[in-house]
Amino acid sequence: MKIEFDNSLVTGNEMIDGQHKELITKIAEFVDSCEHWAGKIKAVKMLDYLVEYTDFHFAAEEKLQEEVSYPAIEGHKAQHAEFRTAVNELYDMLTEEEGPSDAFVAAVNKNVVDWLFNHIKNMDQALAAYVQKESK
């Protein structure tokens, strides 16, 4: 699976797009290292970074939503919470195993990559359109 930021993921909001590019680049590196058996310690460290960066990104998005009184903020926050839960489950899966297995990589693709791309294309693009409309 090719993991990269492309035009289908552009929201038009410079802050959001910049953070998405960083996040997707790091996710691609993480998946690549897991697929090529980088080892448990490296995988855990990379997952730790993704958790921290995701928290930073979600906080920035939620602050933006609050600033513009975004009407769908609660649903957006609920999706962020669901993602955090899924990542915590992945963390548990990784730490319980000897390292990143094929099942772990499949779970990352489903619960991180697919989720994130869908979230960007739906929730984040709608948010960016609202922000742009409200700033005029």
C-alpha positions as CSV (number, residue, x, y, z in Angstrom):
1,M,0.0,0.0,0.0
2,K,1.4,3.4,-1.0
3,I,1.1,5.9,1.8
4,E,1.6,9.5,0.6
5,F,0.0,12.9,0.8
6,D,-1.7,13.7,-2.6
7,N,-4.1,16.2,-4.0
8,S,-7.1,14.2,-2.8
9,L,-6.1,15.0,0.8
10,V,-5.6,18.8,0.3
11,T,-8.0,20.8,2.6
12,G,-6.8,24.2,1.5
13,N,-5.9,25.2,5.0
14,E,-2.2,25.7,5.3
15,M,-1.8,24.6,8.9
16,I,-3.9,21.5,8.5
17,D,-2.3,20.4,5.2
18,G,1.2,21.0,6.6
19,Q,0.5,18.9,9.6
20,H,-1.2,16.2,7.5
21,K,1.9,16.0,5.3
22,E,4.2,15.5,8.3
23,L,1.8,12.9,9.8
24,I,1.4,10.9,6.6
25,T,5.2,11.0,6.0
26,K,5.8,9.6,9.5
27,I,3.1,7.0,9.1
28,A,4.7,5.8,5.8
29,E,8.1,5.5,7.5
30,F,6.5,3.6,10.4
31,V,4.7,1.2,8.1
32,D,7.8,0.7,6.0
33,S,9.9,0.0,9.0
34,C,7.3,-2.5,10.3
35,E,7.1,-4.3,7.0
36,H,10.9,-4.6,6.8
37,W,11.2,-5.9,10.4
38,A,12.9,-2.9,12.0
39,G,12.4,-4.5,15.4
40,K,10.2,-3.9,18.3
41,I,12.1,-1.1,20.0
42,K,12.3,1.0,16.8
43,A,8.6,0.3,16.1
44,V,7.6,1.3,19.6
45,K,9.6,4.5,19.4
46,M,8.1,5.4,16.0
47,L,4.6,4.7,17.4
48,D,5.4,6.9,20.4
49,Y,6.2,9.7,18.0
50,L,3.0,9.2,16.0
51,V,1.0,9.3,19.2
52,E,2.6,12.6,20.3
53,Y,2.3,14.2,16.9
54,T,-1.3,13.0,16.5
55,D,-2.1,14.6,19.9
56,F,-0.5,17.8,18.8
57,H,-2.3,17.8,15.5
58,F,-5.7,17.0,17.0
59,A,-5.3,19.8,19.6
60,A,-4.5,22.3,16.8
61,E,-7.5,21.2,14.8
62,E,-9.8,21.3,17.8
63,K,-8.5,24.8,18.8
64,L,-9.2,26.0,15.3
65,Q,-12.7,24.6,15.5
66,E,-13.3,26.4,18.8
67,E,-12.0,29.7,17.4
68,V,-14.5,29.6,14.5
69,S,-17.4,28.0,16.5
70,Y,-17.5,25.1,14.2
71,P,-20.9,23.5,14.4
72,A,-19.7,19.9,13.9
73,I,-17.0,20.2,16.6
74,E,-18.4,17.5,18.9
75,G,-18.5,14.9,16.1
76,H,-15.0,15.8,15.0
77,K,-13.7,15.5,18.6
78,A,-15.5,12.1,18.9
79,Q,-13.7,10.8,15.8
80,H,-10.4,12.0,17.2
81,A,-11.2,10.1,20.4
82,E,-12.0,6.9,18.4
83,F,-8.6,7.2,16.6
84,R,-6.7,7.6,19.9
85,T,-8.4,4.4,21.2
86,A,-7.5,2.5,18.0
87,V,-3.9,3.7,18.3
88,N,-3.7,2.7,22.0
89,E,-5.0,-0.8,21.0
90,L,-2.2,-1.0,18.3
91,Y,0.3,0.0,21.0
92,D,-0.9,-2.8,23.2
93,M,-0.7,-5.2,20.3
94,L,2.8,-4.2,19.4
95,T,4.1,-4.3,23.0
96,E,2.6,-7.8,23.6
97,E,4.3,-9.2,20.5
98,E,8.0,-9.7,19.8
99,G,7.8,-7.0,17.1
100,P,5.6,-5.8,14.3
101,S,3.9,-8.8,12.7
102,D,2.0,-9.0,9.5
103,A,-1.3,-8.8,11.5
104,F,0.0,-5.6,13.2
105,V,0.9,-4.0,9.8
106,A,-2.6,-4.9,8.5
107,A,-4.2,-3.3,11.6
108,V,-2.1,-0.2,11.2
109,N,-3.2,0.1,7.5
110,K,-6.8,-0.3,8.5
111,N,-6.9,1.6,11.8
112,V,-4.4,4.4,11.0
113,V,-4.0,4.8,7.3
114,D,-7.5,4.1,6.0
115,W,-9.0,5.9,9.0
116,L,-6.8,9.0,8.5
117,F,-7.4,9.3,4.8
118,N,-11.1,8.9,5.2
119,H,-11.1,11.4,8.1
120,I,-9.2,14.0,6.0
121,K,-11.4,13.6,3.0
122,N,-14.6,14.0,4.9
123,M,-14.2,15.7,8.3
124,D,-11.1,17.8,7.7
125,Q,-12.0,19.0,4.3
126,A,-15.4,20.1,5.6
127,L,-13.8,21.9,8.5
128,A,-11.4,23.7,6.2
129,A,-14.2,24.7,3.9
130,Y,-16.1,26.1,6.9
131,V,-13.1,28.0,8.1
132,Q,-12.6,29.5,4.7
133,K,-16.2,30.5,4.4
134,E,-16.2,32.1,7.9
135,S,-13.0,34.1,7.2
136,K,-14.6,36.0,4.3
